[in-house]
Amino acid sequence: MDLPDPPVLVISDRSQVQRPLTEVAASSFAGGCRWFSLREKDLPAGDRRALLAALVEIGHRFGALVTAHEDTDAVLAVGADGVHLPGGSDPHAARVLLPGRLIGASAHSAAEAAALLQAGADYVTVSPIFPTASKPGYGPALELDGLARVVAATLGPVVALGGITLENAALCRAAGARGIAVMGEIMRAAEPELTVARLIRAFSGEARV
């Protein structure tokens, strides 16, 4: 399955927002986001499912894909558009449960990325590319050289994650990333709509951001 267009994935983290997550998502969609994933792993299952349903409803008004991290049951229950799996998961098993939907997975090395793509993932996020305050503790930053090595070692779409900003988004594309994934840059933004629009332009290589 092809990546959404534009290939800019917004990942949720309600601990960083100053208003309801649904409002941040709606603003992101208004700014051009067409790919949003609900991560909130600490939420009770029922609350998480209800939040995912609300995000799907909002996202589909804009023609956006809305996925969830790990929770295939919630994806099935509310008609979400796919799932993002943790490293070490089985993309093929997820494909059996979710035919025709977007299946992604997290990787932190070239070997892990290649294995997940060979196992049937539509894409992998590779992180951290740059130091990030949102999710520390995932090992040293790969930087652009490391991202380029991962891209060269794989046969599928690599999405750069971790410390992605307006200043480095285009550099990730130049290193071979097919997309970028952002969390704090949008969750903390005073104007998510404007920030998303600028990130999309920056990744596409447009001069005006």
N, C-alpha and C positions, 0 to 999 in steps of 0.2 A: 504494500500500500504506500502511495506517495505521501511525502510530508505535506502538511497544510501550507498554504501560501497566504501570507509570507511565513517563512519557517522560523518564526520567533515564538518560542514556548514560554508562557508565563506560568510559574509554579507558585502556588499559594503558600502563605505563612501568616496566619492571622495574628501571631504574636508581634508582628512588625507593623500592623496597620493601625490607623487612628480612627477608623470608621468601619462599618460592617463590611465583611469580605465580599458580599454580593455587590455592594456599591463600588468597591475597587475593581471587581471583575467587569461590571457594566461599563465603567469608565475606560477600562482597558480595551474592551470590545469596541467602544466608540472611537478609540484611537487607532483602530486597525488590527488589533489582536484577533487572530483566528484560530488560536491554539492555547488552551488553558487547562492546567491540571490541578486537581484538588489533592493536596498532600496531607493535610491535617491528621496524621496517624494517631494522635493522642485522643481524638474525639471518640466518645461512645459510638458504637456501630449505627444506632438509630439516628443520632444527631448528624453523623457524617453522611449517612444516606440522604437525609432530608436536605442537607446543604448541597450535596451533589445534584439532587433533583432540581433545586432552585437555580444552580449555576447552569445546568443543561438547558433549562427553559430560557434563561437570559441569553446564553451563548447562541442557541439555535435561532434566535431572532436576528442575529447578525450573520448567520451562516458560518459560525465558528464551531470547531470541534472541541468538546469538553471531555477530558479523560480523568481518571483517578489513579493515584499511586497505590498499587498493590491490591486494592479491594475489588476483585472481580465480581464478587456477589453484588456489591452496590452498583457496579457498572451494568450488570444484567438487570437488576431490579428497576433501575430508573431510565434505562435506554441511553446511557452515556456512550461516547464514541470510541472508547478504547481504554487501555490500562498501561501504566508504566510500572515495570517490575524492578525489584532490587537485584543487585548483582548475585549470581549464583542461581537464579531462577531458570525455569524452563519455558522459553517463549513458545515452543511447539504446543505444550499443554494449554497455555493461555489461548493459543490460536484455535484449538479444538473447542474451547468454551465460548470464544468470542470471534466466530468466523466473520470476515469482512470488516473487522474493526482494527484500529491502529494499536499495534503492540510495540512498546518500547522497553528499554532496560537500561540500568545504570552500570557504568564501567569506570574503572580507575586505572586501567592499563591497556596497552595494545592487545595483549593476549586475551584479556577478558572481553574486550570489545569485539575482537574477531570471533571468539567462541559464541557470543550471544547473537551476533548477526548470522553466523552459520547455522545456529539453532532455530532461526526463523524470525528474529526480531526485525521489525521494519526500520528501526533506527536505534542507536545507543546515545545516551548522554555520556560524555567523558568529562571527568572533573577530578580535582579543581584545576581549571586552566590558570587562574590567577588567585592570589590570596583572597579569601572571602570571609566576612564577618557573619554571614547568614548561617553557614554550616561548617564551622571549624572542625578539625580533627579527622579529616579524610586524607591526610598525608600531605606531602609537600606539593606545591603548585607545579603543574607540568610545564607551564609557560608555552609560548607559541611554538618553540622547537619540539616540545613534547607532543603538542597537538598535531603537528605535521607528521611526526613519526607514527602516531596512532592512525591517522588518516591513511598513510602509505601502507600500513599493515592490514587494513581491512578492505572489505569489498561492499560496504554498504554505507548508508548515511550516518555521519558522525555529527552530533550536536554538541557544541561547546557550552560548558556550564561552569560557573564559579568565578565571581568577580567580573562579570561581563558589564561593560559600561559603554556610554556613547563614544568614548575615546578609543576603545579597543575592539569594538564589534566588527569593524571592517577588517581589522588585522586577523581576526579569527577566520573570516571568510577567505582571506588571502592565504591562510595556512591550510585551507582545504575543508574547513567545516561547512557542512550543508545547511546548518542552522545554528541558532544560539538559544540558550535557555536562561531565563532571568528570574530572580526571586526578589531579593531585597531592593534592587533598583526600582522595581515597580511597587512593591508592598510599602516602601517608605516614602514614595513620591507624593508630594503635595497635590500634583496634578497627573495621575496615572495616564489619562488620555493623551496628554502632551508628551509625556515621557515615552510611552509606547510608540507613538508616531515617530518620534525622533530616533528611537532604536531601530525601527524598521528601515528608516531612510539611511541610517548609519550602516547597517548591515548590507544593504543593497548597494552601498558605495556612492550614494548621492552626496554631493558636496554640502548641501544645506541640511543641517541637522538641528 
